[in-house]
Amino acid sequence: MKNAIAIIPARKGSKRIKNKNIKLFHGKPIIYWSIKAAIESKCFDKVIVSTDSLKIKKLSEDFGAEVPYLRPKYISDDFALTSDVITHMLKRLYGSLKKPKYACCIYPCAPMIQAKDLRKALSLLRKGLSDMVFPVAKIPYEVQRALIIKKNNRVNFLLPQNTAKRTQDLKKTYYDAGQYYFGTTERWLKSSNIIKGSRAIVIDNSKAIDINNLEDWKLAKNNFKNNEYE
């Protein structure tokens, strides 16, 4: 018993990229790569896909994941929170039974995830260093000196107090890599705020592509090929 499960939220439909969660990515439906990394990590007793689609259900099961039920409509729309999907699965699967100690949400469009990344996150959790771990990448510019454009294209600093500060005196900033959130089940069930107080693992920007449009998709395909994930 590894005392951990993976849950991949993969609803049908996508407004910006049609059928994004099963669109072919280097010859496989993109969800395949997330399932593959989860299984190969050997971190989990179960790799589960939460979906409202029979097609995604079948593909996921073909790739080795479990789909115990179809996700209800009220947590399958554009406004459903990741935390709602994960907690719904945990409660429905286990009810009042003893739940696994750890649960990992892995996004279906995160082909740069590797098994070793998940093992590293689980190791941090087991050491008690945090109750939630997720990957971030460094923002390659100083957001504290970001500009805004007002009426008539007039430019101003978003934070005028930083105008005279040297670049090296500004704090480094990071963005969510959009790959996974690995935490204790207790954390998932008690709080919908995944980020606050969590521990970050800094990864290379080439691996941290949140695929929201076709430009992101093309960049991810190129980086995937260059990094030889296949």
N, C-alpha and C positions, 0 to 999 in steps of 0.2 A: 504493500500500500504506500503510495506516494503522498496521500492526503491532500491532493490538489486536482482541480479540474480546469480545463480551458473551455471558454465559451466564446464562439465566434458569431457576432450579430450580423446577419446577412439578409436583409429584407429584399423583396422584389422591387423593381422599378428604380429609376434614377433620372432626375430631370436634366442634368448636365451631360452625363454619359449614359447612353441607353444600356440597360441591363449590366451596369458596371460590375457588380459582384461576380458575374460569370462570363464577362467579356474575355476573349482569348488574350492571354499575355504570355508571349514566348511559347506558344503552342498549347497552353493549358488554360482553362478557366482560372481567372486570377485568384479565386478563393483557394484553389489547389495549393498554392505556395504557402498560405497561412496554415492550412491543415497539415501540410508536409512538415513545416518547421515545428509545429506543436507536437506531432507524433515523434519526430526524430529527436526532440529534446529529451524525451523520456522523463519529463517532469510531471506528467499527468496520468491519473487513473482513467480519466475520460476526456475525449476531445469532442465537444458538443457544438452543433451549429443551431442557432436560434433563427428561424426563418418563417415567413408566411407564404413561401413558394414551394409547390410540389417539385418543380424542376430543380431548384437549388437543393432541396431535400435529397433528391435522388443522386445528384452529382456529388454532394457532400458524403453521402453514404458510400458511393463508389470509391471515393478517395480515402475512406477509412474513418470518417467521423460518424458520430451518432446524432440523430435528429429525433428525439423522443416524442415531440408533438409539434404542431404548427403554431407559430406565434399568433396570439390574438390581435385583432385589428387595432385595438386601442393603444397598443404599444408598437405599431408598425408604420406610423405615419411620419411626416417630416419633423414633428415636434417631440417624438419619443426620445427620452434621455438614455444614454448608455447605461447609467446606473439603474434605471427602471427595468431595462431588458435583462441585465445580469441578476438583479434581485428577484425578478419574476421567475427566472429559470431556477435559481437556488431554492426558492420557496416551493415551487411546484414539484421539483424533483425530489426534495427531501422532506418537505412538510415539517413535522415535529421530530423527525429522525435526526440523528447526529450528522451534521454537515461536514464536508471536508474543511480542513483548516485554511486552505488557500484557494483562491479563484482568480483566474487570469482572463481578462477580456482581450481577445486578439482581433483586430480589425481584418475584414476579408480582403481589403485592397492594400495590403502591406507586404508586397512580395520581397522586400529587402530584409525582412525578419529572418534571422538564422537561429538554429537550435541553441547555439552557444549563448546567444543574447538572453534567451529565456532561462537558461540554466544559471546565468550570472544573477539575474533578477531574483530567482528563487533562493539562491544562496544568501543574498542580502536579507531577504525576509526571514529565513530560518535562523539567521544570526541575531534577529530581533532589532536590527538597525532601523527599521521602519515598518509600518503596516501597509504601505503602498509604494510601489516602485514603477517608474515609467521612463522611457527614453526621451531625451531632448537634444536639440542641436543649437549651436551658437548662432545668433543673428549676426550676419556679417557686416553690420553697420551700427552706428550708435543711435539708437532710437530716441535717446534723451535730447538729441539735436535734430529731431525730425522737423520738417517744415509743413506748414499748412497754407492753403491758398484761400484767401478771403474774396470778397466781392471785387470785381474788376481785375482779377488775377493778381491782387496784392499778396505778397509773401510775408509770412511771419513765422517765428519759431513756435512750435507747439508748447515748449517749456522755456520761456524766455530767461529763466534763472540760470539755464545752462549755456547761454550764448558765449560767455567768455571762458568757459572751462576747457581745459586741454582734453584731448581725446583719451589720453591715458588715465585721466582722473575720473572718467565716467564709468559707471558700473557695467559689467558685461551682462548682456541679456540673452535669453534663450527662448526657443519656441518648442511647443509640443510636437514630437516627431510623428504622431498619429499612427503608432504601430500597436502598442499594447498597454494595458494597465494591469499590473500583477499585485494583488493585495491579499490580506487576510479576509476570510469570509465575514468576520465580525465587522471589519471596516466597510465592506460593501453594504452590509445590512443596516448599519447605523448611520451612514452619511451618504448623501447624494453628491457631495463635493469631492471629486476624485483628486483634485490637484492640491488643495491646501494641506500643508504639512507633509506632503509625500517626499520621497527621496528620488532624485533624478540620476539617471545614467546618461552621460554625455556621449553621443555618437557622432560619426562623421556626417556632414551635410549631404553627402551623396547618397546616404541611406535613409535620410529623413525627408521623404517626399510625400506630402499629403495629397493624394490624387483626387482632385475635385473637378478638373476639366481636361480637355484633350491635350493641352500643352503639358500639364503635369504628367499625363499618361505617357506621352512621347519621351519626356525627360526620364521618367522611371524606367521605361524600356531600355533606353540607352545606358543608364547607370547600372541596371541589372546585368546587361551584357558585358559591360566593362569590368564589373566586379566578379564575374563568373560565378553566379549563384546557382546555375543549373547543375 
